[in-house]
């Protein structure tokens, strides 16, 4: 293996076929990977999307031309069988279980037996080796991973030993709310990659500060606007009525995983500011990362914060994760999407709010300022404390009533996925020349 700061040369620089690997089951990385695959296909590159069988693919539009193989986490020696899964008439993924694989319960039972016999570490190593060998057999021009744990970290070294060109999207240089304990694992993954993509110049700076010997391998590839969430403007009135909103209320939405870095405490406190009297806060999702024993109510802490701040009557709680259609309807009903994050590296929710033309209230973290520079419907916070959030929220509410406010959120061509994929391919061809 060359020294970590040097670049190796790899074959197949035209990049006619790319394998995108996402082991997670959340909407964020799944939709990113899905949109990236579509962008690559729009540039004439065949994109095969490998993901977990718990990934929410069934909720995404069945219009994609690329193929998706839900095989991560499958049993040993099942990869080739999964590739023979039937396709829907429009080219989408067949529903779960239609590919002839064992049921989820049977797979879970057999997985448990395997782990008992061989130990989980051995099982993960063998699964990683099997997947790497399968990718090598398919002769992909590039393997593009989306999370730094696929059966552990040895998977990347195995792919490199097999001569597979590797790119990796560094969605977070280190995970949110991290104390740095993940750095040793990341230092095993990142040096094995030929190219590392981050989402902003700010994220590039932080990455290079953490991994200075990899500066020559880092490139910026921006997150894009969403096409996977349906627009449904007719749902606005109905959802606002369901939320019990009065005429003139300014609906402020925060959603997804409610974790400390999202700074919900400052947002709740901001509601008590007289300048924010019109604001009604809608919180949709589930809390995690605050310590203590999990409560039966997924938004128990938020409920207590609202009571203590004296603003409970202006807070609406939806204590669960929303399906794609539900979130789309809630975005239609909202006026402001709040992202007062203390930390971040390019929020997918920011791009989702921009996709729906919502006014976005954002802190300058993770390159957010780079994304909203050409997006008029935004308010950039001066800080992340409660006073700064209150002042920013007041400015956002005032901007909602300005003349022409509804027309101030155009889609940026630079954030469309075909353009993003084209720029990424140009970087790949420049950085990974043919042998």
C-alpha positions as CSV (number, residue, x, y, z in Angstrom):
1,X,0.0,0.0,0.0
2,X,1.4,3.4,-0.9
3,X,2.1,6.0,1.9
4,X,-1.2,7.6,3.0
5,X,-0.4,11.0,1.5
6,X,0.3,9.6,-2.0
7,X,-2.1,8.7,-4.8
8,X,-2.2,5.3,-6.5
9,X,-3.3,4.9,-10.1
10,X,-6.3,2.6,-10.9
11,X,-7.7,1.0,-14.0
12,X,-11.0,1.8,-15.8
13,X,-10.9,5.6,-15.5
14,X,-14.0,6.0,-17.8
15,X,-16.2,4.9,-14.8
16,X,-18.8,3.1,-16.8
17,X,-20.1,1.2,-13.8
18,X,-20.2,2.2,-10.1
19,X,-21.3,0.3,-7.0
20,X,-22.7,2.5,-4.3
21,X,-22.7,0.9,-0.9
22,X,-24.9,2.1,2.0
23,X,-25.2,-0.2,5.1
24,X,-27.6,2.1,7.0
25,X,-31.4,1.8,7.3
26,X,-32.1,5.5,7.7
27,X,-33.7,7.9,5.2
28,X,-30.8,10.4,5.2
29,X,-28.0,8.3,3.7
30,X,-30.4,6.1,1.7
31,X,-32.0,9.0,-0.1
32,X,-28.6,10.6,-0.7
33,X,-27.3,7.3,-2.2
34,X,-30.5,6.9,-4.3
35,X,-30.2,10.5,-5.7
36,X,-26.5,10.1,-6.4
37,X,-27.2,6.9,-8.3
38,X,-29.8,8.7,-10.4
39,X,-27.3,11.5,-11.1
40,X,-24.7,9.1,-12.2
41,X,-27.2,7.3,-14.5
42,X,-28.1,10.7,-16.0
43,X,-24.4,11.0,-17.0
44,X,-24.3,7.6,-18.7
45,X,-22.8,5.6,-15.8
46,X,-24.5,2.4,-14.6
47,X,-25.1,2.7,-10.9
48,X,-25.8,-0.4,-8.8
49,X,-27.0,0.5,-5.3
50,X,-26.2,-2.0,-2.6
51,X,-28.0,-1.4,0.7
52,X,-29.4,-3.1,3.8
53,X,-32.6,-5.1,3.7
54,X,-33.9,-2.7,6.4
55,X,-33.3,0.3,4.2
56,X,-36.5,2.2,3.3
57,X,-36.3,1.7,-0.4
58,X,-39.9,0.7,-0.7
59,X,-40.9,4.3,0.2
60,X,-38.8,5.8,-2.6
61,X,-40.3,6.4,-6.1
62,X,-40.1,3.2,-8.2
63,X,-39.0,5.2,-11.2
64,X,-35.2,4.8,-10.9
65,X,-33.3,3.3,-13.9
66,X,-30.5,2.1,-11.8
67,X,-30.5,-1.3,-10.1
68,X,-30.6,-1.7,-6.4
69,X,-29.5,-4.9,-4.6
70,X,-30.7,-5.1,-0.9
71,X,-28.0,-7.6,0.1
72,X,-25.9,-6.0,2.8
73,X,-26.5,-8.2,5.9
74,X,-27.5,-11.2,3.9
75,X,-26.3,-14.7,4.7
76,X,-23.0,-16.0,3.6
77,X,-22.8,-16.9,0.0
78,X,-26.2,-15.3,-0.8
79,X,-24.9,-12.3,-2.8
80,X,-25.2,-13.9,-6.2
81,X,-28.7,-15.3,-5.4
82,X,-29.9,-11.8,-4.4
83,X,-28.8,-10.4,-7.7
84,X,-31.4,-12.6,-9.4
85,X,-34.2,-10.8,-7.7
86,X,-37.2,-10.0,-10.0
87,X,-37.6,-6.5,-11.1
88,X,-40.8,-4.5,-11.2
89,X,-42.2,-3.6,-14.6
90,X,-40.8,0.0,-14.4
91,X,-37.4,-1.2,-13.4
92,X,-37.7,-0.6,-9.6
93,X,-36.8,-2.9,-6.8
94,X,-39.0,-5.9,-6.1
95,X,-40.7,-5.8,-2.7
96,X,-38.9,-7.5,0.2
97,X,-39.2,-11.2,0.2
98,X,-39.9,-11.5,-3.5
99,X,-36.4,-12.5,-4.4
100,X,-36.7,-16.0,-3.0
101,X,-34.4,-15.3,0.0
102,X,-35.5,-16.7,3.4
103,X,-37.9,-14.7,5.4
104,X,-36.5,-12.0,7.8
105,X,-37.3,-14.2,10.8
106,X,-35.5,-17.2,9.2
107,X,-32.5,-15.0,8.3
108,X,-32.4,-13.6,11.8
109,X,-32.5,-17.1,13.3
110,X,-29.8,-18.4,11.1
111,X,-27.7,-15.3,11.7
112,X,-28.0,-15.8,15.4
113,X,-26.9,-19.4,15.0
114,X,-23.9,-18.4,12.9
115,X,-22.9,-15.7,15.4
116,X,-23.1,-18.3,18.2
117,X,-20.9,-20.8,16.3
118,X,-18.2,-18.6,15.0
119,X,-18.5,-15.4,16.9
120,X,-19.8,-12.1,15.5
121,X,-16.3,-10.8,14.6
122,X,-15.6,-13.8,12.4
123,X,-19.0,-13.7,10.8
124,X,-18.6,-10.0,9.9
125,X,-15.2,-10.6,8.5
126,X,-16.5,-13.4,6.3
127,X,-19.4,-11.3,5.1
128,X,-17.1,-8.4,4.3
129,X,-14.8,-10.7,2.3
130,X,-17.7,-12.2,0.4
131,X,-19.1,-8.8,-0.6
132,X,-15.6,-7.6,-1.6
133,X,-15.1,-10.7,-3.8
134,X,-18.5,-10.2,-5.4
135,X,-17.7,-6.6,-6.2
136,X,-14.4,-7.7,-7.7
137,X,-16.1,-10.3,-9.8
138,X,-18.6,-7.8,-11.1
139,X,-15.5,-5.7,-12.3
140,X,-16.9,-2.3,-11.2
141,X,-14.9,0.7,-12.3
142,X,-15.5,2.2,-8.9
143,X,-16.8,1.2,-5.4
144,X,-18.3,4.3,-3.7
145,X,-19.0,3.7,0.0
146,X,-21.3,5.9,2.1
147,X,-20.6,5.0,5.7
148,X,-17.3,4.0,7.4
149,X,-18.6,0.7,8.8
150,X,-19.4,-2.2,6.5
151,X,-19.0,-5.4,8.5
152,X,-16.3,-3.4,10.4
153,X,-13.4,-1.6,8.8
154,X,-11.4,-4.5,7.2
155,X,-13.8,-4.3,4.2
156,X,-11.9,-1.3,2.7
157,X,-8.5,-2.9,3.1
158,X,-9.8,-6.1,1.4
159,X,-11.2,-4.1,-1.5
160,X,-7.9,-2.3,-1.9
161,X,-6.0,-5.6,-1.8
162,X,-8.3,-6.9,-4.6
163,X,-7.4,-3.8,-6.7
164,X,-10.9,-2.2,-6.5
165,X,-10.8,1.6,-6.9
166,X,-12.5,3.2,-3.8
167,X,-14.3,6.5,-3.2
168,X,-15.9,7.4,0.1
169,X,-18.4,10.1,1.0
170,X,-17.4,11.6,4.3
171,X,-20.9,12.7,5.4
172,X,-19.4,13.7,8.8
173,X,-15.6,14.0,9.3
174,X,-16.5,12.6,12.8
175,X,-20.0,11.6,13.8
176,X,-22.4,14.1,15.4
177,X,-22.1,14.4,19.2
178,X,-18.8,12.6,19.0
179,X,-16.1,12.7,21.7
180,X,-13.5,11.5,19.2
181,X,-13.7,7.8,20.1
182,X,-14.4,6.9,16.4
183,X,-11.1,8.4,15.2
184,X,-9.1,5.2,15.4
185,X,-11.6,3.4,13.2
186,X,-11.8,6.2,10.7
187,X,-8.0,6.2,10.5
188,X,-8.2,2.6,9.3
189,X,-10.9,3.4,6.6
190,X,-10.0,6.8,5.1
191,X,-6.3,5.9,4.1
192,X,-7.6,2.9,2.2
193,X,-9.7,5.1,-0.1
194,X,-8.5,6.7,-3.3
195,X,-10.8,9.7,-3.1
196,X,-12.7,11.2,-0.2
197,X,-15.7,13.5,-0.8
198,X,-17.0,16.0,1.7
199,X,-20.0,18.2,1.3
200,X,-18.6,21.7,1.8
201,X,-15.4,23.8,1.9
202,X,-15.9,24.2,5.7
203,X,-16.1,20.4,6.1
204,X,-13.0,20.0,3.9
205,X,-11.1,22.4,6.3
206,X,-12.2,20.4,9.4
207,X,-11.4,17.1,7.7
208,X,-7.9,18.2,6.7
209,X,-7.3,19.4,10.2
210,X,-8.1,16.0,11.6
211,X,-6.4,14.0,8.8
212,X,-3.6,16.2,7.4
213,X,-1.8,13.4,5.6
214,X,-4.9,12.8,3.4
215,X,-5.3,16.4,2.1
216,X,-4.4,15.4,-1.4
217,X,-7.3,13.0,-1.5
218,X,-10.2,15.3,-0.5
219,X,-12.7,16.9,-2.8
220,X,-16.0,18.7,-2.3
221,X,-19.1,17.2,-3.7
222,X,-22.2,19.0,-2.6
223,X,-25.4,17.5,-1.3
224,X,-28.3,18.0,-3.8
225,X,-31.9,19.0,-3.9
226,X,-34.4,16.2,-3.4
227,X,-36.6,14.5,-6.0
228,X,-37.6,11.6,-3.9
229,X,-40.1,13.4,-1.7
230,X,-43.5,14.2,-3.4
231,X,-44.7,17.7,-3.7
232,X,-48.3,18.0,-2.4
233,X,-49.2,21.7,-2.0
234,X,-52.9,20.8,-1.6
235,X,-52.1,19.2,1.7
236,X,-51.0,22.5,3.3
237,X,-54.5,23.6,4.5
238,X,-55.5,20.1,5.8
239,X,-52.3,19.6,7.8
240,X,-52.4,23.1,9.3
241,X,-56.0,22.4,10.4
242,X,-55.0,19.1,11.9
243,X,-52.3,20.9,13.9
244,X,-55.0,23.3,15.3
245,X,-53.3,26.4,14.0
246,X,-54.9,29.9,14.2
247,X,-54.9,32.3,11.2
248,X,-51.6,34.0,10.9
249,X,-49.5,31.4,12.8
250,X,-45.9,30.9,11.5
251,X,-45.2,27.2,11.6
252,X,-41.6,26.4,12.5
253,X,-40.6,22.8,11.9
254,X,-37.8,20.7,13.4
255,X,-37.8,17.0,12.6
256,X,-35.9,13.7,12.4
257,X,-33.6,12.4,15.2
258,X,-33.8,15.0,18.0
259,X,-30.3,14.9,19.4
260,X,-28.2,17.4,21.4
261,X,-26.4,18.9,18.4
262,X,-29.7,20.0,16.9
263,X,-30.0,22.6,19.6
264,X,-33.7,22.2,20.3
265,X,-33.4,23.7,23.7
266,X,-32.5,27.1,22.3
267,X,-35.4,26.9,19.8
268,X,-37.9,26.2,22.5
269,X,-36.5,29.0,24.7
270,X,-36.8,31.4,21.7
271,X,-40.5,30.9,21.6
272,X,-40.8,32.9,24.8
273,X,-39.4,36.0,23.2
274,X,-42.2,38.5,22.4
275,X,-40.8,39.0,18.9
276,X,-41.6,35.3,18.2
277,X,-45.2,35.3,19.5
278,X,-46.6,34.2,16.1
279,X,-44.4,31.1,16.0
280,X,-45.8,27.6,16.5
281,X,-43.1,25.0,16.9
282,X,-43.8,21.5,15.4
283,X,-41.4,18.8,16.5
284,X,-41.6,15.5,14.7
285,X,-39.3,12.7,15.5
286,X,-37.7,10.9,18.4
287,X,-35.1,12.0,21.0
288,X,-31.8,10.2,21.5
289,X,-28.3,11.0,22.9
290,X,-29.4,12.9,26.0
291,X,-28.5,10.1,28.5
292,X,-30.6,8.5,31.2
293,X,-33.2,5.9,30.8
294,X,-35.3,6.2,27.6
295,X,-38.9,7.4,28.3
296,X,-42.0,5.8,26.9
297,X,-42.7,9.1,25.2
298,X,-40.2,9.6,22.4
299,X,-40.4,13.4,22.9
300,X,-40.7,13.4,26.7
301,X,-37.8,15.8,27.2
302,X,-39.1,18.3,24.6
303,X,-42.5,18.2,26.3
304,X,-40.9,19.1,29.6
305,X,-38.9,21.9,28.1
306,X,-42.0,23.5,26.5
307,X,-43.8,23.4,29.9
308,X,-40.9,24.9,31.8
309,X,-40.5,27.7,29.2
310,X,-44.2,28.5,29.4
311,X,-44.8,27.9,25.7
312,X,-46.5,24.5,25.7
313,X,-49.6,25.9,24.0
314,X,-47.5,26.8,21.0
315,X,-45.7,23.5,20.6
316,X,-47.1,20.6,18.6
317,X,-45.4,17.2,19.0
318,X,-45.5,14.2,16.6
319,X,-43.5,11.6,18.7
320,X,-42.4,9.3,15.9
321,X,-40.4,9.2,12.7
322,X,-42.5,10.2,9.6
323,X,-42.8,8.3,6.4
324,X,-41.8,10.1,3.2
325,X,-45.3,11.2,2.3
326,X,-46.1,12.4,5.8
327,X,-42.9,14.5,6.0
328,X,-43.6,15.9,2.6
329,X,-47.1,17.0,3.7
330,X,-45.7,18.5,6.9
331,X,-43.1,20.5,4.9
332,X,-45.9,21.9,2.8
333,X,-47.7,23.0,6.0
334,X,-44.6,24.6,7.5
335,X,-43.4,28.2,6.9
336,X,-39.9,27.9,8.4
337,X,-37.6,24.9,8.7
338,X,-35.4,25.3,11.7
339,X,-31.8,24.1,11.7
340,X,-30.0,25.9,14.6
341,X,-27.4,23.2,14.8
342,X,-24.4,23.5,17.0
343,X,-22.5,21.0,14.7
344,X,-23.0,19.6,11.3
345,X,-21.3,18.9,7.9
346,X,-24.0,19.6,5.3
347,X,-27.5,18.8,6.5
348,X,-29.7,16.8,4.2
349,X,-32.7,18.4,5.9
350,X,-31.4,21.8,4.8
351,X,-31.5,20.6,1.2
352,X,-34.9,19.1,1.8
353,X,-36.3,22.4,3.0
354,X,-34.8,24.2,0.0
355,X,-36.3,21.6,-2.3
356,X,-39.7,22.5,-0.9
357,X,-39.0,26.3,-1.1
358,X,-39.3,26.7,2.7
359,X,-37.7,29.6,4.5
360,X,-34.7,28.0,6.3
361,X,-33.4,29.2,9.7
362,X,-29.8,28.0,9.8
363,X,-26.6,28.2,11.9
364,X,-23.3,28.6,10.1
365,X,-22.2,25.1,10.8
366,X,-20.9,22.5,8.3
367,X,-20.9,24.8,5.4
368,X,-24.6,25.8,5.6
369,X,-23.7,29.4,4.6
370,X,-22.2,28.0,1.4
371,X,-25.6,26.4,0.5
372,X,-27.9,29.3,1.3
373,X,-25.7,32.0,-0.3
374,X,-27.8,31.8,-3.5
375,X,-31.0,30.9,-1.8
376,X,-32.9,34.1,-0.8
377,X,-35.4,32.4,1.5
378,X,-33.0,32.0,4.4
379,X,-32.0,33.5,7.8
380,X,-28.5,32.9,8.9
381,X,-28.1,32.9,12.7
382,X,-25.4,35.0,14.4
383,X,-24.9,32.3,17.0
384,X,-26.5,29.2,18.5
385,X,-27.4,30.5,21.9
386,X,-31.1,31.2,22.8
387,X,-30.8,35.0,22.3
388,X,-29.3,34.6,18.9
389,X,-31.9,31.9,17.9
390,X,-34.7,34.2,19.1
391,X,-33.4,37.1,17.1
392,X,-32.9,35.0,14.0
393,X,-36.4,33.5,14.3
394,X,-37.9,36.9,14.6
395,X,-36.2,38.0,11.4
396,X,-37.4,34.8,9.6
397,X,-41.0,35.4,10.7
398,X,-40.8,39.0,9.5
399,X,-39.4,37.9,6.2
400,X,-42.4,35.6,5.6
401,X,-44.7,38.6,5.1
402,X,-42.4,40.5,2.8
403,X,-43.6,41.2,-0.8
404,X,-42.7,38.4,-3.1
405,X,-41.5,36.1,-0.3
406,X,-43.2,33.1,-1.9
407,X,-41.2,33.5,-5.1
408,X,-37.8,33.8,-3.4
409,X,-36.9,30.1,-3.3
410,X,-35.9,29.0,-6.8
411,X,-34.1,25.7,-7.4
412,X,-30.4,26.1,-8.1
413,X,-29.2,24.2,-11.2
414,X,-25.9,23.6,-9.4
415,X,-27.7,21.6,-6.8
416,X,-29.5,19.3,-9.2
417,X,-28.1,15.7,-9.1
418,X,-27.0,15.3,-12.7
419,X,-24.8,18.4,-12.3
420,X,-23.4,17.2,-9.0
421,X,-22.6,13.8,-10.4
422,X,-21.0,15.3,-13.5
423,X,-18.7,17.3,-11.3
424,X,-17.9,14.3,-9.1
425,X,-17.1,12.2,-12.2
426,X,-14.8,15.0,-13.5
427,X,-12.9,14.9,-10.2
428,X,-12.7,11.1,-10.3
429,X,-11.3,11.1,-13.8
430,X,-8.7,13.7,-12.9
431,X,-7.6,12.1,-9.6
432,X,-7.8,8.5,-10.6
433,X,-6.0,8.2,-14.0
434,X,-5.9,5.0,-15.9
435,X,-2.9,2.7,-15.4
